[in-house]
Amino acid sequence: MCRQVKRITCCLLAICFGCIAFTQDIPQPNKTNQQSIWPKPPDGFFAGFSADLADFHERVRTYGALLSYVHPVTSRLGVMGNTSFTFGKIYDDANYSKFSLHGGICLVSRPNKFFISPHLLAGIVHDQIKYTFDNTSYSSKGTEFSAMAGTNVSVPINNRISVVGRVDYVPTFSDDGIKNNFSGGVGVNFNLGRMVTKTNSGNISSHATENQKCHASKDVRELKISFTMIERISKSVEEVANKIPRVEAKVYVRPEVTVRQGEECCSEDKLPSPWTEIKGGVEGGYEVNINLWGIPDLNYSLKLWPVLLIAQFQCKLFAGPTGKISLEPVGRFYGELLGERKPDCSACFYWNLKADGFIRIGVKAGGKVGLYHWSPLATGGAGFDVTGEADEEMEVSGEASASIGESFNGTYVGDAGCQSPQPGLHGVYKFGKAKANVKFTIKLGPISCDPSWEFNIFDGFQFAF
């Protein structure tokens, strides 16, 4: 087993870096006329067709869609995200589908050039098999750790678009050992970003032309990273609170880091500067409903083999507190992420704080119907597995409530160099705000919608500072 892992590791490294020799820039002759160029390697978005060869008892061919996104970190190295969804058949009566999600590093391709850019990624592969026996459908699912090593071959069409072919080796790791899968694809890559004009001398000036003011793109890129472990802990607190008689509680804590990038004009006579904004925030909220009156929850089940139907109905009058808070430190700096800083743009650090709390009273009513299919692989043997989510679910419910409370929305800037927002503490505090809410939940199989309305009764007493 260890030898096999070593061989596969060597194969991954060889595939990823064996083509580096072909990725060197080809010198270009100087031109006396102006031309449009990229000031830095642009982000790339790839969409195309994928054909996979899966190692599942026998070689299974699947076909589907492939998407990837590349963001350059330096002039040569970038981070890459990749996802695909393919499907096919095993034998004659089983449908096989596979979803993959990978992320890692890659060499950044060059626009307007034939280029070979290898990549090395890691992630997961989730596959599902559905088959039919005696007019009854069954399914099995599995998720496995996976790696992806391969290369893209780019053929440029123009400054923005390239035709790309790719080949990947995709091993998956499970208790049964290593499965050797292969993937190939073809599609179109779109270069995202802003181009600049090269001067007659062949150099790029950091100043705008004489009769042209600085113009910054309004495009903004955003990446959010969540910490699911802390969210699970808040769900555990919610489960404990819901064991209290006549109490229904919802608790959530969502810590996350958000990275946003764009560009801005700091000086009218210079080219726009790229900026990076990093937010590391925590958002939390709670909702506690104490049931004041209502009919007992009605539960009804009906077995229509091979389907078990479970219906639930409720009608309640409730009251209780609800609120949420968000604390978000924000830092913004200008220039390339790992490159030269812009002296005409000042970095800035500040805090955003939002909080509100309300007391509300309301009524809710509705019903839910779940359908469970008989399965030979149910918990404890063949039968209906009612321990998890229903195979099919239908729900119609409504809720109306009125609430009164207070809210705060403010910003604190301790950095005197900030221009927007202004230094100091600024915000709005509202007391006595009253509102009414009406919302519905409708789930019909694969279709779900949650329409809601909020009516402002009294905006409260407002204090701005």
Secondary structure, 3 states (H helix, E strand, C coil): CHHHHHHHHHHHHHHHHCCHHHHCCCCCCCCCCCEEECCCCCEEEEEEEEEEEEECCCEEEEEEEEEEEEEECCCCEEEEEEEEEEEEEECCCEEEEEEEEEEEEEECCCCCCCEEEEEEEEEEEEEEEEEEECCEEEEEEEEEEEEEEEEEEEEECCCCEEEEEEEEEEEEEECCEEEEEEEEEEEEEEEECCCEEECCCCCCCCECCCCCCCCCCCCCEEEEEECHHHHHHHHHHHHHHCCCCCEEEEEEEEEEEEEEEEEECCCCCECCEEEEEEEEEEEEEEEEEEEEEEEEEEEEEEEECCEEEEEEEEEEEEEEEEEEEEEEEEEEEEECCCCCECCCCCCEEEEEEEEEEEEEEEEEEEEEEEEEEEECCCCCCCEECCCCCCCEEEEEEEEEEEEEEEEEEEEEECCCCCCCCCCEEEEEEEEEEEEEEEEEEEEECCEEECCEEEEEEECCEEEEC
